[in-house]
Structure formats: C-alpha cells, structure tokens
Amino acid sequence: MVKWGPVIVGFILAVILGNLFGVVSNAYWGVNLGLFIAGFIVGYWVHEGIWGGLWNATVAGAFGSIVIAIILIIGGTIFGGLAGLAAGILTGLTMIIVSLIANIVAMGVGGAIGGLLSGD
C-alpha cells in the first residue's frame, strides 16, 4: 500500500538531495547517494518492512519521472503540435520505464534497508 505523505516528501527529498550531492561530488555517484538517502528516509518512515519500504521509495522516485513525462508531453504538444505530442508520449513512456528500473536500484534499496531497520 502506498502512503502518499512519505512518497511526496521522498520525491521532494530526492530532488533536493540528488541535486545537492550531484553538485558537491561526482555527478553519477553523488546523485545515486542522494537518491539512496531519500529512499532510506521514505522506507524508514512508512514502517512496513522491507517490501513496503522498497515499494514506497520506488513510487517516490518514479513520481519524479512521471511529472517530467507530463511536462514533456505538454511542451511537445505546445511546440510541435501533433508530432510533438507523439514524440512527447514516446519519450515520456521510455523515461518512466528506465527511471523505474533505475529507482528500484537506487531508491528502492535504500527504502528496503530503511524498512528493515524500522520493522513491521
């Protein structure tokens, strides 16, 4: 079950911590460290064990890609008309799938560890 309060806060933390650690250290590892910490906080907050922490942290990470996909679809439609709509939908769906896989690794593992530490 998704708890939307921690998911929204996790999304905001992922944006802030991912950018902060990405600027301070290596762009790839810094961003992943920020996502891991945000996922850990979400997993610890939901108190649903390993699977609940994994699921909520992954949803928090995927929420960002869904927001960006919607922005791409709207922007593509405004600037490119029907062809822009098609390109925005294709790009947005691809981004959501890739982001879900990447967030299972980065935020999901952090959420699972946080859920493990918080217990059921």
N, C-alpha and C positions, 0 to 999 in steps of 0.2 A: 504494500500500500504506500502510495506516495504521500508524504507530508509536505505540503506546499510551502509552509513557512520556512523550514530549513532549506528547501530547494531554491527558493528565491534568494535567501541570504547567501547560500552557496554559490549561486550564479554571480551575484554581486562580488563576493569574495574571490571567485575565480577570475573575474575581470581585473579586479584591483591587484591581487597577489600575482597573477600571471604577468601583468604588465610591469609591476614593481620588480619582481625577481628577474624578468626578462631584460630590463634595463640595467640592473645592478650587475648581473653576472652574464654568463653565456646565454645567448638568446634561446637555444633549444632546451638546455638543461634547466635554466632559470624558470622558463615558462612551465615546464613539467613539474618542477618543485613547487611552484605556486599553485598549480592545479592539484597536486598531491596534498598539499596542506589544506586547501579549501575542501577537498573531498574528505579528508580526515575529520575536519570540523563538522561537516554535514553528517558523516557516519556516526560520530560520537554523539551528536545532538539528537538523532532520531531514536536511539535506544531500541533498535530492532534486530540486533545481532549482525552477523556477517552479511547475509543476503539483503537485509533491509538497508544496511549502510552502503553496500555496493549499488543497489538499485537506486536509492535516493541521490547518491553522489553522481551516478551516471546520468540520471534525469537532469540534475542541476547543470552538468556540463553540456548535455545535448540541448538544453533550453537556449543557450547562447547561440548555437549553430542554427536553431530554428528561427530565432529573432533575426539573425543575419540573412538567412534564406528569404524571409519575408521582405526584408529591406531590398535584397537583390531583385526579387520579383517585382516589387513596386517600382524600383528605379529602372529596371529593364523595360517595363511597360511604359513608363513616362518618356524615356529617351529613345526607345526603339520600336514602340508600337507593338504589333502582334509578334514580330520576330523577336523583339526584346523580351516579351512575355515568355515565349518558348525557351529562349536562352536562359532567362532567369529561373524558370522552373527546373530546367535540366541541371543548371549549376547548383541551385539550391538543394535539390534532392541528392545530388552527388556529395555536396558538402555535409549534409546531415548524416549520410551513411558513413563517410570517412570520419567525421567528428565523433560519431557514436563509438566506432571501433577504437579511436584514439583515447576517448574519455573513459572507456572501460579499463584501459591500461593505466592512465594517469590518475583520474579522479576516483575511479571505481576501486582500485587497490587501496587508495587512501581511505575511502569510505568503508571498505571491508575491515581494514585494521582499526579504524575508529569504532565501528560497530562491534568488533570483537572485544575491544577494551571496555566499551560501555556495557556490554552484556545484553541479555534479553529483558 
